[in-house]
Amino acid sequence: MPARYQDWMRQAQRDLNHAKRSLESGDYEWACFSAQQSAEKAVKALFLKANQNAWGHSVAALLQQLPPSWQVDVALLDAAKELDRHYIPTRYPDSHPQGAPYEYYTRADAERAIAHTTKILTFCADLLARPQRGADAPEEGGAAHGGKLSGD
């Protein structure tokens, strides 16, 4: 069986590259959204490696549900919470009192989102590269055998 978590990490990296291109083209709302998507996919790759299902779109909630040996520090969790704010308002005009989403996002917002996502991808890549031992040792692969975990 193929190791699907690798597919998720490759897509996470591609989404981050898309965020960087959106930043450079001035599409700051899309840079923020792509950064959030990248982080979400990277964290979901961890669940796949641990043979767990990951549901939902909250990066912070997903990080908090990782196995005990994969706990995150508060700074990374705060970065994830900021990224979570970009999931809906970046795309839907009715998320704002008036105007289109692009009118609410700045270069600084996009740069900060990309920086947060870069840290999360590094965290995830480091964990994926480590062999696991003990109760949290995943069977390498991609089929989730564990219980359903809610991300929202």
C-alpha positions in Angstrom: 0.0 0.0 0.0 1.4 3.4 -0.9 2.4 5.8 1.8 -0.3 8.4 1.2 1.0 10.8 3.8 3.8 11.6 1.4 1.2 12.7 -1.2 -0.4 15.0 1.3 3.0 16.5 2.2 3.9 17.0 -1.4 0.5 18.8 -2.0 1.1 20.9 1.2 4.4 22.1 -0.3 2.8 22.9 -3.6 0.0 24.8 -1.8 2.7 26.8 0.0 4.4 27.5 -3.3 1.0 28.7 -4.7 0.7 31.0 -1.6 4.1 32.5 -2.4 3.2 33.1 -6.0 -0.1 34.7 -4.9 1.8 37.0 -2.6 4.1 38.1 -5.4 1.1 38.8 -7.7 -0.7 40.8 -5.1 -3.5 38.3 -4.5 -3.1 38.5 -0.7 -6.4 36.8 0.2 -5.4 33.8 -2.0 -1.9 33.8 -0.4 -3.5 33.6 3.0 -6.0 30.9 2.0 -3.4 28.8 0.2 -1.2 29.1 3.3 -4.0 27.8 5.5 -4.7 24.9 3.1 -1.0 24.0 3.0 -0.8 23.8 6.8 -4.0 21.8 7.0 -2.7 19.2 4.5 0.7 18.9 6.3 -0.9 18.2 9.6 -3.3 15.7 8.0 -0.2 14.0 6.6 0.8 13.3 10.2 -2.5 11.7 11.0 -2.1 9.5 8.0 1.3 8.4 9.1 -0.1 7.6 12.5 -3.0 5.6 10.8 -5.6 8.0 12.1 -8.5 9.8 10.4 -8.3 13.6 10.6 -11.6 15.5 10.0 -12.2 19.2 9.8 -10.3 22.2 8.6 -9.0 23.8 11.8 -5.2 23.5 11.8 -5.1 24.4 15.5 -7.7 21.7 16.5 -5.8 19.1 14.4 -2.5 20.0 16.0 -4.1 19.7 19.5 -5.3 16.1 18.6 -1.9 14.7 17.6 -0.6 11.7 19.5 1.0 12.6 22.9 4.5 12.2 21.5 3.8 14.8 18.8 2.7 17.7 21.0 3.3 21.2 19.7 4.4 24.3 21.5 2.2 27.3 22.2 3.8 29.5 19.6 3.1 27.0 16.8 -0.5 26.5 18.1 -1.0 30.3 18.0 0.3 30.4 14.5 -2.2 27.7 13.5 -5.0 29.7 15.2 -4.1 32.8 13.0 -4.1 30.6 9.9 -7.5 29.3 10.8 -8.9 32.8 10.5 -8.1 32.6 6.7 -10.2 29.6 5.9 -13.6 31.3 5.1 -13.2 35.1 5.0 -10.5 35.0 2.3 -13.1 33.6 -0.1 -16.6 34.9 0.7 -17.8 38.5 0.5 -20.5 37.9 3.1 -17.8 37.2 5.7 -17.2 41.0 5.8 -19.6 43.9 6.5 -19.1 45.1 2.9 -16.7 44.8 0.1 -14.9 41.8 -1.4 -12.4 39.7 0.5 -9.4 41.0 -1.4 -10.1 44.4 0.0 -9.4 43.2 3.5 -6.0 41.5 3.0 -2.6 43.1 3.0 0.9 42.0 2.0 1.8 41.8 5.7 -1.1 39.4 6.3 0.1 37.2 3.4 3.7 37.3 4.5 2.7 36.4 8.1 0.5 33.5 6.9 3.3 32.1 4.7 5.8 32.4 7.6 3.4 30.5 9.9 2.8 27.8 7.4 6.5 27.4 6.7 7.0 26.7 10.5 4.1 24.2 10.5 5.4 22.4 7.4 8.9 22.2 9.0 7.4 20.8 12.2 5.4 18.2 10.2 8.3 17.2 7.9 10.5 16.7 11.0 8.0 14.4 12.6 7.4 12.5 9.4 11.1 11.9 9.0 11.4 10.4 12.5 10.8 6.7 13.2 8.1 6.3 15.8 8.4 4.0 18.8 6.0 2.6 21.3 2.2 3.1 21.4 2.3 6.0 19.0 4.3 4.1 16.4 2.4 4.3 13.1 2.3 1.5 10.5 3.7 3.2 7.5 1.2 3.4 4.8 -1.9 5.5 4.3 -4.9 3.6 5.3 -6.4 5.0 8.5 -7.1 2.3 11.0 -7.7 4.5 14.1 -10.7 6.3 15.3 -12.3 9.3 13.8 -10.8 12.5 15.1 -12.7 15.8 14.7 -10.9 18.9 13.5 -13.6 21.4 14.2 
